[in-house]
């Protein structure tokens, strides 16, 4: 539901609220003013009313006590007769005031008296009782409780005497008094509050208390609390109606917005356009029916496998830049489709909308190929080589033709780590070096990482000299994203003899080059080989090994061996590195590197990787009681694979492994490109209890800036440095420096390839805590690893 669809309904609700608030303010201000005025007036009226009650009580006092001549004084009636002129016959009037004010003379007597006139006597009499005498009398509640139903309050609020709920006032002076005068709490008499300008005495009850306790009829001009509560209830009910109105408006708005949203979704589902909705992290939230049905995609977790064809990377970065793009999606193992998509950000998600351009994209790509040029390097491509082959053969009457094939090793990792754009830059730099070496010769860009140079020659030494010259240049680092990286290049050569030129096809040449490339490790320790017919037997053997490898994975012929890592400080085995071995009589003596490289070349590394993870975790669980860890190697491609990190975490949880029982060994290739993504994955593993080891440190892509940000626990020094630690000062200095660096960064150090005690002693002196090598033991099966633990750590009780 979009906020935009509700804007008018929300505006109506806001106007309703503002109107209600404005009415409330306009209604509240005059009511409050009237209430305050009423409270003041009501307080005085209440005072006057209660004073009449007080008068009757004072009359009772007179009857009971004041007639006692011992406390009562009589004054001349003539001097004060006017004071009682308006009093009806048969009633007493009591006045409370100072003597000099009562008699209107200049008397120096400033004491307060109660003056009273009794007309029931034969002779009207005016008497007085001093206030001090009265206060002394009424302060004794035990003697006077039958006379006074009253409160007596002191200035601090203390109740001296209380036996009814009435407010008590001694009296209200009717002389020179306006009943609308305000109370003034500053004047007191005997700590009892008085009425300003009135000479009256009253309790300290606040106006509001008087007001609340007073009932006023509905037609009265003053406000009673019951009336105010009535008004508040009315206003409260109005507020409820306002809230109901707001809710009704919003419900109507939501219904309309939902209707619009359903219409939008219906349109999205019915359109022939592709619609994909993703969150800010690239997780797929929604795909429309077109995307699901036409292309047979039922569920896509995230956009990691939707690749921008221009950058070769996941589309997420391009989407966040709000750029339109073309991308590829692998529908199945045999089908890839291409789309043109435009991102649109709405709130916390992106909508990717576009069309299927597979036919158009492949047509464009085919047209470019048919043009005979590679679209990245603008170099002649495979199509040109095929078309030119006959012409090349015709010119071989006097020369042999060497087909020199350059192959960039592990180029997929470079693409995965640096992205397609940076890899394309590297390809052009690579091509420039080949052009500079093979001046004026035809060069063909066959595919992503393969180039073929056609070299007419009189002898093969001319060719190999040029190859060596190019290799010298290629050993220098390439610069990508301010990182210096070294690429490895494998070169194979097929030298077509002039006498065989008409009998050998281009397909045959390229097949021989491909087979030689796959088996280059079996033929030479160099970075290049020249194909010879005698190699066919070895190539056939590699094919046989591939078949055996497939059967070996199916028949469980592989096993994980354990090589100990020894703590030179505590003199015990601290852990093991898990290494795969092929337990097949034909390959038991083969270096694991041979079949691992074959697996990489033929695409079986994912199967081997899954086996390594499963078995290593089982070994770690078995070794938990011995308080040792197990480390395993993980390649960058594995770590970048969607779901691989979660697979490790799930396996860790299923077996309920202790934190620190598994260490993930990564190589310095991890430091190349896509560094942030790699770091995030490694941090997640570390948070879940894995240790992280950086393998072969200082052999490839070391960067101190990267090292400080990587969540690494341990640095592993490559055996090539340890091997010459006794005899080579440079190697010894490198090992010492790495140890010092690790110590300063609070990291452990493992020295690999330690084969004698002298190397172990030097490693310990330089600061390495752990050593690994034949001095302690080679990689052995689990049972023999337990024997090593019993030997070095003591038998477990």
GUFI-27855 format. One record per residue (C-alpha): residue in three letters; x, y, z. Coordinates in pm, whole numbers, plus 32768, in hexadecimal, padded with zeros to 4 digits. Example, Ala and Ser with C-alpha at 12.3 -4.5 7.8 and 13.67 -1.06 7.14 Angstrom:
<sites>
ALA84CE7E3E830C
SER85577F9682CA
</sites>
This chain:
<sites>
UNK800080008000
UNK808E814E7F9C
UNK807D8280807B
UNK8031834F7F4A
UNK7EE4829C7F20
UNK7E788306807F
UNK7EEB846F8075
UNK7D8F850F8054
UNK7CFD84338165
UNK7E1B8481824E
UNK7DF385F58202
UNK7C7D85E18258
UNK7CD2853883A3
UNK7DD3864183F7
UNK7CDA875983A9
UNK7BDA86AF848A
UNK7CD3869985A8
UNK7D408804857F
UNK7BD6887A8576
UNK7B8787B786B3
UNK7CBA884A875F
UNK7C5C89AC86F3
UNK7AF989828778
UNK7B8788F788BB
UNK7C658A2688E7
UNK7B508B1B8897
UNK7A688A638983
UNK7B648A3A8A9B
UNK7BDB8BA58AB9
UNK7A8B8C4A8B12
UNK7A238B228BEB
UNK7B628B3C8CB1
UNK7B3D8CB48CDD
UNK79D38C898D48
UNK7A318B6F8E32
UNK7B408C3D8ED7
UNK7A538D638F07
UNK79458C7D8F89
UNK7A318BDA907D
UNK7A898D2B9111
UNK791E8D97912D
UNK78A98C4991AE
UNK79B28C4F92B9
UNK792E8D9A933D
UNK77C28D2D9324
UNK78198BF293DD
UNK78C88CC494E0
UNK77948DA1950D
UNK76AF8C739524
UNK77868BC59622
UNK77AB8D0896E6
UNK76358CFF9726
UNK76628BA597B8
UNK77828C2B9884
UNK76A28D479903
UNK75A88C52998E
UNK76C38B969A32
UNK77488CD39ACF
UNK75EA8D1C9B4E
UNK75F18BC79BEE
UNK77408C249C81
UNK76A58D5D9D0E
UNK758D8C979DAD
UNK767A8B989E3F
UNK779F8C679E9F
UNK77B68DD59E42
UNK76A78E469F30
UNK77968DF3A042
UNK77ED8F49A0CA
UNK79488ED2A119
UNK79A68EC89FAC
UNK78AA8FB69F14
UNK78CC912C9F0E
UNK77B2921A9EC0
UNK77DD935A9E01
UNK7706948C9DCA
UNK75F2943B9CD2
UNK75D795A49C66
UNK773495AA9BD0
UNK76FC94749AFE
UNK758594639ACB
UNK75A794BB995D
UNK76739381992D
UNK754392AA9974
UNK743B938D98DD
UNK73CF929897CF
UNK73B4916998B3
UNK724D90E898D0
UNK71B690C89A25
UNK71EC8F859ADA
UNK733D8F3E9A34
UNK74A28F739A9C
UNK75AA900099BB
UNK77178FBA9A09
UNK782C9091997D
UNK799D902F998A
UNK7A8991569970
UNK7B8392359A25
UNK7B00931B9B33
UNK7B74945E9A8C
UNK7AC793FE9945
UNK7987939799F4
UNK796894D69ABD
UNK79F795BE99B1
UNK7AD8966F9AA5
UNK7C4A96989ADA
UNK7C6495959BE9
UNK7DB394F19C13
UNK7D0D939D9C4B
UNK7D6B92C59B1E
UNK7CEB91789BA5
UNK7BDD90B69AEE
UNK7A8890819B8F
UNK79418FD79B45
UNK782E90E09B6A
UNK76CA90659B93
UNK757491049BC2
UNK7458904D9C68
UNK730090E79C2D
UNK724B8FD69CE9
UNK729B90829E2C
UNK71C291939EB7
UNK72D692869E6F
UNK73A0924A9D31
UNK74FE92029DA0
UNK764F920E9CE5
UNK776291359D71
UNK78B090B99D01
UNK79958F8E9D3A
UNK7B088F9F9CE8
UNK7B7F8EC39BCB
UNK7C8F8E379CAB
UNK7B878DB69D9A
UNK7AC28D179C7A
UNK7BF58C709BE6
UNK7C548BE79D39
UNK7AF48B619D5B
UNK7AD68AB99C08
UNK7C358A289C14
UNK7BB989339D1B
UNK7AEA88419C49
UNK7A9787599D69
UNK79CE886A9E16
UNK793089089CE2
UNK78EC87F89BE4
UNK777888159C1B
UNK778489879BD3
UNK785A899C9A96
UNK783A88BD995D
UNK796D894B98B6
UNK7AD1893A982F
UNK7BE58A0A98C1
UNK7D1A8A1B97D9
UNK7E6B8AB39827
UNK7F378B66971F
UNK80128A3096E0
UNK7EDB89639699
UNK7ECD88A297E2
UNK7D6A884E9850
UNK7D3B88AF99BD
UNK7BD5884899DB
UNK7AEC878A98F4
UNK79A386DB9920
UNK78D5873897ED
UNK791587699677
UNK78A588D49679
UNK799289F19636
UNK79908AD19763
UNK799B8C499769
UNK79668D0798AA
UNK78A48E1197FC
UNK78928EF996D3
UNK78AB90699721
UNK778E911B9672
UNK782D926D96AA
UNK78E593059580
UNK78F491B094D3
UNK78C7914A936A
UNK787B8FDA9340
UNK794B8FD291FB
UNK7A8E902A92AE
UNK7B998F239283
UNK7C368E4F938D
UNK7D898EBC9401
UNK7E538DB594BD
UNK7F5E8EA8952C
UNK7E968F3A9650
UNK7E668E5E977E
UNK7DE28E7C98D8
UNK7E5F8D8299DB
UNK7EE98CB398B4
UNK7D8D8CA49817
UNK7D548D3996BC
UNK7C7F8E6E9695
UNK7BB58F09957C
UNK7C62903594E3
UNK7BAE917D9532
UNK7AA690C795FD
UNK7B2F907F9759
UNK7A988F24973C
UNK7B478DE0979A
UNK7B2B8C9C96D0
UNK7BD58B4F96A1
UNK7CF38B0C95AF
UNK7C278A3694C3
UNK7C7F8A91935D
UNK7B7E8B2C9275
UNK7B7089F6919D
UNK7B11891A92C3
UNK79F88A099318
UNK79958A0D91A9
UNK799288929189
UNK78C1886592C1
UNK77BC895F9249
UNK769388EB917A
UNK760B89EA9085
UNK74CE89B48FB7
UNK74F4899B8E3F
UNK745D8AF58E04
UNK754C8B9C8EF5
UNK763A8C948E4D
UNK775D8BF38F02
UNK780A8AAB8EAE
UNK77E5897C8F8D
UNK78D988568F75
UNK77BA87748F0C
UNK777B88598DE5
UNK78EA88608D84
UNK78F586E48D92
UNK77C086DE8CB9
UNK786B87BB8BB7
UNK79A586E48BC3
UNK78D485AD8B83
UNK782F86538A59
UNK798186B589CF
UNK7A0985568A0C
UNK78E784BF894D
UNK792A85B58832
UNK7A94853E8834
UNK7A2083D7880F
UNK7950843886E1
UNK7A7D84EE864F
UNK7B5783B6867F
UNK7A4B82DD85DE
UNK7A3A83D184BD
UNK7BB383C4848F
UNK7BB28249849A
UNK7A9A823C839A
UNK7B59832682B2
UNK7C96825482CE
UNK7BD6810E8298
UNK7B3C819E815C
UNK7C94821280ED
UNK7D3180C18132
UNK7C1E80108075
UNK7C5180EF7F4A
UNK7DCC80CA7F5F
UNK7DA77F507F7F
UNK7CC87F517E4F
UNK7DCC80187D91
UNK7EDD7F2F7E0E
UNK7E1A7DFE7D9E
UNK7DED7EA07C4F
UNK7F627EEA7C3F
UNK7FB67D837C9A
UNK7EBD7D007B9E
UNK7F5E7DDA7A95
UNK80B97D6A7B01
UNK80557BFC7AF3
UNK7FAC7C1E799F
UNK80B97CEC78F7
UNK81B57C4F780E
UNK82C67D1578BA
UNK83A47C7979C3
UNK83797D067B23
UNK845F7CA97C42
UNK844E7D487D9B
UNK85807D357E7D
UNK85DF7DC87FCE
UNK870D7EA7800C
UNK87EC7D758048
UNK878C7CCD7F02
UNK86977BCD7F8E
UNK857F7B847E97
UNK84297BD97F2B
UNK83467BB47DFD
UNK834D7B4A7C8F
UNK82237B6A7BA8
UNK81777A537AEB
UNK822B7AA579A7
UNK837B7A6C7A4B
UNK830B792C7AF3
UNK8248788479DD
UNK82ED78EB789A
UNK844C78AC7918
UNK83FD778879FD
UNK8498782A7B2F
UNK83DB77C87C65
UNK84AF78687D71
UNK85E279487D7D
UNK8673798D7ED4
UNK87447AC07E7C
UNK87E97B767D5B
UNK89457AE17D8A
UNK89137A0B7C53
UNK88807B237B80
UNK89B77BA77AD4
UNK89E77CFC7A34
UNK8A707CA978DA
UNK8B407DE878D3
UNK8BEC7DC17A24
UNK8BDC7C477A50
UNK8B6C7C817BB7
UNK8A257C5A7C72
UNK892B7D677C0E
UNK88FF7DEB7D73
UNK8A057F007D54
UNK89757F6E7C05
UNK88157F707C96
UNK8885804D7DB9
UNK891581417CBB
UNK87B681557C1E
UNK883D80FE7AC5
UNK878F803479B8
UNK88537EFB795D
UNK885C7DB7789B
UNK88877C787961
UNK88947B00793B
UNK87D779FB7A08
UNK882C788B79FD
UNK86DC77E379CA
UNK8771768679CD
UNK88C075DE7995
UNK888D75FC7820
UNK87CE774277FD
UNK882678AA7848
UNK873879C97804
UNK87827B3B77E8
UNK86AC7C5B7865
UNK86A97DD3784E
UNK863A7E5A79A1
UNK86027FB27A36
UNK86077FDD7BB3
UNK850880AF7C6F
UNK853080E57DE5
UNK83F080F37EB1
UNK841F810F8029
UNK85067FF7809F
UNK84FF7F287F60
UNK85527F347DEE
UNK84707ED77CCC
UNK85307E507BA0
UNK845A7E707A68
UNK84B47E147907
UNK84A07D1877EF
UNK85437BDA7773
UNK864C7C3A7672
UNK86EB7AE37649
UNK86B27ACD74D2
UNK87207C327496
UNK88507C137578
UNK88C87ACE74D9
UNK888D7B60737F
UNK89607C9073D9
UNK8A6D7BB3746B
UNK8A687AD37339
UNK8A807BFF7251
UNK8BAC7C7A7312
UNK8C4E7B2572FF
UNK8C017B16718E
UNK8CAF7C62716D
UNK8DEC7BA971CF
UNK8E447C8672F8
UNK8E3F7C49746C
UNK8D587D457513
UNK8E3F7D787640
UNK8F967D9B75A2
UNK8F2B7DE6743C
UNK90207CD573DB
UNK8FE07BCB72CF
UNK8F0E7AB1735F
UNK8ED1793E7329
UNK8DF6798771FB
UNK8F147A437155
UNK900A792D71A6
UNK8F24782B7108
UNK8EF978FF6FD0
UNK906C794C6FB8
UNK90E877E96FF5
UNK90F0778B6E83
UNK91B478C46E35
UNK92A578746F52
UNK92DC77146ECC
UNK931C77966D6A
UNK9439786C6DF4
UNK94DC77446EA3
UNK959476C36D72
UNK96DD77466DF4
UNK969B775C6F6C
UNK961676967089
UNK94EF773F7133
UNK94F3774B72AD
UNK93A2777C7354
UNK9401781674A5
UNK92DF780C7597
UNK92E678EE76CE
UNK91FA788F77EA
UNK91C77967791F
UNK91AE78777A4A
UNK908578897B38
UNK8FF279B17A81
UNK8E9A79607B14
UNK8F2079BD7C6C
UNK8F9E7B097BE8
UNK8E487B527B50
UNK8D997AE67C8D
UNK8E797BB97D6B
UNK8EB17CF07C96
UNK8D847CED7BB0
UNK8D677CD87A37
UNK8DB97E4679F7
UNK8F0C7E317AA3
UNK8F547CE27A02
UNK8F147D7D78AC
UNK90177E8878FD
UNK910D7D75795A
UNK90C77CBF7810
UNK91227DF47749
UNK92637E227812
UNK92B17CB277DA
UNK92747CD47664
UNK935A7E027656
UNK94797D3076E4
UNK943E7C1E75E1
UNK94357D2174C9
UNK957E7DB57543
UNK961D7C5A7547
UNK95937BD373FE
UNK95AE7D0A7329
UNK94F27D0171DE
UNK94697BA3721C
UNK92FD7B3F720F
UNK92617B22736A
UNK91067A9273A8
UNK90357ABF74E4
UNK8F82796F74F9
UNK8EBD7993763D
UNK8ECA7A397793
UNK902D79D277EB
UNK90B8793076B2
UNK918B79CE75A0
UNK923179247475
UNK936079B373C1
UNK93A7792F7263
UNK952379297244
UNK95C578C070F8
UNK971F78397150
UNK984A777F70CC
UNK988E76D1721A
UNK97DB76AE7362
UNK98EF77637425
UNK987C78AB738A
UNK972A786E7424
UNK97A17806757E
UNK988A79357591
UNK97637A1C7555
UNK9693795D7654
UNK97A37984775C
UNK97BC7AF6770B
UNK96457B22773E
UNK96497A597881
UNK97537B3D7911
UNK96657C6278DF
UNK95317BA57955
UNK95DA7B547AA0
UNK95C27CC37AF9
UNK948D7D277BBF
UNK93537DB17B1E
UNK92A47ECD7BD1
UNK91307EB07C1B
UNK907E7F957D0F
UNK91CA800F7D97
UNK922F7EA67DE2
UNK93577DFE7D43
UNK92FC7C9B7CDF
UNK93C37B8F7C32
UNK93197AB67B2E
UNK938C79627ABE
UNK9387790D7951
UNK93A077B178B8
UNK9419779E7753
UNK93FB76797667
UNK9489766C7506
UNK9428759A73DB
UNK952D75B872CB
UNK948A755C7180
UNK959174CF7097
UNK958275536F35
UNK956F73F56EAB
UNK943A73A86F82
UNK938774F06F49
UNK928774696E53
UNK9234733B6F27
UNK91F673DA707C
UNK90B6749D70BD
UNK909175C671A4
UNK8FA974FA7282
UNK90B773F272AD
UNK91B874F87309
UNK90D7759B740B
UNK9071744B74A0
UNK91DF73EB74CA
UNK9228753C7569
UNK9103750E7659
UNK917073B176C1
UNK92D8742376F0
UNK9260754577C5
UNK9196746278AA
UNK92C6738978E4
UNK93DC748A78E0
UNK9443742F7A46
UNK949772CE79D5
UNK957B734378BF
UNK964274657947
UNK969275337A7B
UNK96A576637997
UNK95857749793F
UNK958276D477D7
UNK959B7592770C
UNK95B3753B759E
UNK94C6742C7536
UNK955C72E874B5
UNK94A671AD743D
UNK954970E77556
UNK947571AB764C
UNK9338710175D5
UNK93756FDF76C2
UNK938870CA77EC
UNK9252717E7773
UNK919E7033775F
UNK92126FE878C2
UNK917B71327936
UNK903470D07894
UNK90416F87794D
UNK908A703F7A93
UNK8F5771147A5A
UNK8E7E6FDD7A3C
UNK8F1D6F4B7B75
UNK8EE270947C29
UNK8D6E70847BDB
UNK8D5D6F1A7C51
UNK8E2F6F6C7D84
UNK8D3B707A7DF3
UNK8C196F8B7DC3
UNK8CCD6E677E71
UNK8D4F6F2E7F9C
UNK8EBF6EF87F41
UNK8F2B70407FDF
UNK8F8C70798149
UNK8FF0719C8225
UNK914A718482C2
UNK91BD725783E9
UNK930C730D8404
UNK935D73818567
UNK939E74EB85CA
UNK948374ED86FA
UNK949075F6880D
UNK960276378856
UNK95AC76FC8991
UNK94D275FC8A46
UNK957074CF8993
UNK942A74338920
UNK9366740387DE
UNK927A752B87C1
UNK91BE74BF8687
UNK91C474178532
UNK91A6748183C9
UNK90B573A28305
UNK9142733D81B0
UNK9094726880A9
UNK91347126802C
UNK90C7703A7F13
UNK90CE6EDD7FA8
UNK90EE6E287E5C
UNK92186D407E14
UNK924C6DE87CC1
UNK92686F467D59
UNK92D56F0D7EC0
UNK94306F8E7E71
UNK93B870AB7D97
UNK93D7720C7E1E
UNK927C72907E7E
UNK92CC73C27DAA
UNK92B272EA7C6F
UNK914D72767CA0
UNK90E173BA7D47
UNK9150747C7C13
UNK90A5737B7B36
UNK8F6673A67C02
UNK8F7E751F7BDB
UNK8FB275047A63
UNK8E9A74087A2E
UNK8D9D74A87B1A
UNK8D9373B77C41
UNK8E0D749F7D54
UNK8CB174E67DDF
UNK8C7973717E16
UNK8DCB734E7EBE
UNK8D8B74887F8C
UNK8C4573FD8016
UNK8CF572BB8078
UNK8E1073788125
UNK8D1C744881F4
UNK8C4C731D8261
UNK8D71724182C5
UNK8E3A7356836B
UNK8D1673B2844A
UNK8CED724484AF
UNK8E5F7232850F
UNK8E41737485D6
UNK8D2372DD869D
UNK8DEC71A086E4
UNK8F1772718757
UNK8E52735A883B
UNK8EA572928977
UNK901972C9892F
UNK8FEF74458934
UNK9086747887D8
UNK9004752B86A2
UNK8FF974BB8536
UNK904175A98414
UNK8FD1758582AC
UNK901F7640816B
UNK8F0F770B80BD
UNK8F3A77B37F6B
UNK8EB2790D7F15
UNK8DC678757E15
UNK8D3377927F20
UNK8CFF78B4800E
UNK8C5779847EFF
UNK8B7378657EA4
UNK8A0C78B17F0A
UNK89AF77F48047
UNK8B0D776F8094
UNK8B37783681D7
UNK89DE77C9824C
UNK8A3B766081FA
UNK8B68767B82E2
UNK8A97771783F7
UNK8982761383D6
UNK8A7C74F283E6
UNK8B2075978514
UNK89CF75AC85C9
UNK895C744D856C
UNK8A9573B38607
UNK8A8574A7872E
UNK8BF574FA870E
UNK8C9E75D18812
UNK8D0D772F87AD
UNK8E727726872D
UNK8E6B75B786CB
UNK8E76760C8554
UNK8F6B76FA84AD
UNK8F3577748348
UNK907B77A28287
UNK907178A68174
UNK9185790C8087
UNK91F47A6C803D
UNK91277A607EFF
UNK900E7ACB7FE6
UNK90B47C1F7FFA
UNK90717C607E8A
UNK8F3C7D2D7E33
UNK8DDB7CFC7EBD
UNK8E877D23800A
UNK8D597DA780C5
UNK8C7D7C7E8065
UNK8D907B8780C6
UNK8DC57C358212
UNK8C527C328264
UNK8C407ABA8222
UNK8D757A7682F4
UNK8CF27B4F8410
UNK8BAD7A8E840E
UNK8C6D79468429
UNK8D3F79CF8545
UNK8C077A4385FF
UNK8B7F78E085E5
UNK8CB5784C868C
UNK8DA87808856C
UNK8F17786F8579
UNK8FB0790F8442
UNK911478BF83CE
UNK91C5798282BA
UNK9292787F81FB
UNK93D978B48139
UNK94007A1381C3
UNK94E67AFA80FB
UNK94E77A1E7FC4
UNK93E57ACE7EEF
UNK93087BFB7F32
UNK936D7C72808C
UNK92EE7DC580F7
UNK93127E518253
UNK91DF7F2D821C
UNK910D7DFA81D5
UNK91A67D2D82EE
UNK91327E1E83FC
UNK8FC77DFB8389
UNK8FBE7C828350
UNK8F2F7BB48473
UNK90677AD98479
UNK90DA7A1985AE
UNK921779788525
UNK932379B9841B
UNK93C5788C8372
UNK952878B982F0
UNK955E77FD81AB
UNK965576DA81AB
UNK97237787809D
UNK9794788581A4
UNK97C2778482BA
UNK9887769C81D5
UNK99B4778781CA
UNK998D7827831E
UNK9ADB77978394
UNK9BAB77F68265
UNK9B0D792981CB
UNK9B0F7A6F828F
UNK9A017B0881B3
UNK991479E881F7
UNK996979F0836A
UNK99207B678375
UNK97D57B3782C2
UNK97697A2983B9
UNK97D67B0084E0
UNK971C7C32845A
UNK95DB7B6D8420
UNK95F07AE38584
UNK961C7C418611
UNK94FB7CC1853E
UNK94197BA785B5
UNK94747BE7871F
UNK942B7D5B8701
UNK92D67D0B8667
UNK928B7C068774
UNK92917AEA8676
UNK931E798B868F
UNK9436791F85A3
UNK945977C78500
UNK95A277708451
UNK9568766C833F
UNK9671757E82B5
UNK9739755583FA
UNK9809741D83BF
UNK9919742A84CB
UNK995374A3862D
UNK9A2E75C885C2
UNK9910765A84F3
UNK982376238617
UNK990B76D6870A
UNK993178018620
UNK97BA781785E9
UNK978378138762
UNK988E791E8797
UNK97F379FF868E
UNK969F79EB873D
UNK95DF78D5868C
UNK9506780B877C
UNK94AA76EF868E
UNK957276218595
UNK94FC752E848B
UNK95D3743C83C6
UNK968072ED83B9
UNK973B73328500
UNK95F772E685BB
UNK954F721084B3
UNK94C371FE8354
UNK935271ED8304
UNK92CC70A38392
UNK917A6FF583B8
UNK90A2703984E9
UNK91196F0685AB
UNK92876F6A8589
UNK922F70D085E6
UNK91A5704C8731
UNK92F16F99876A
UNK93A970E28732
UNK92C471898830
UNK93107079892D
UNK948370A488EA
UNK949772218907
UNK936B727B89DE
UNK935771478ABB
UNK924870428AB9
UNK90EA70C28AFB
UNK905F70448C45
</sites>
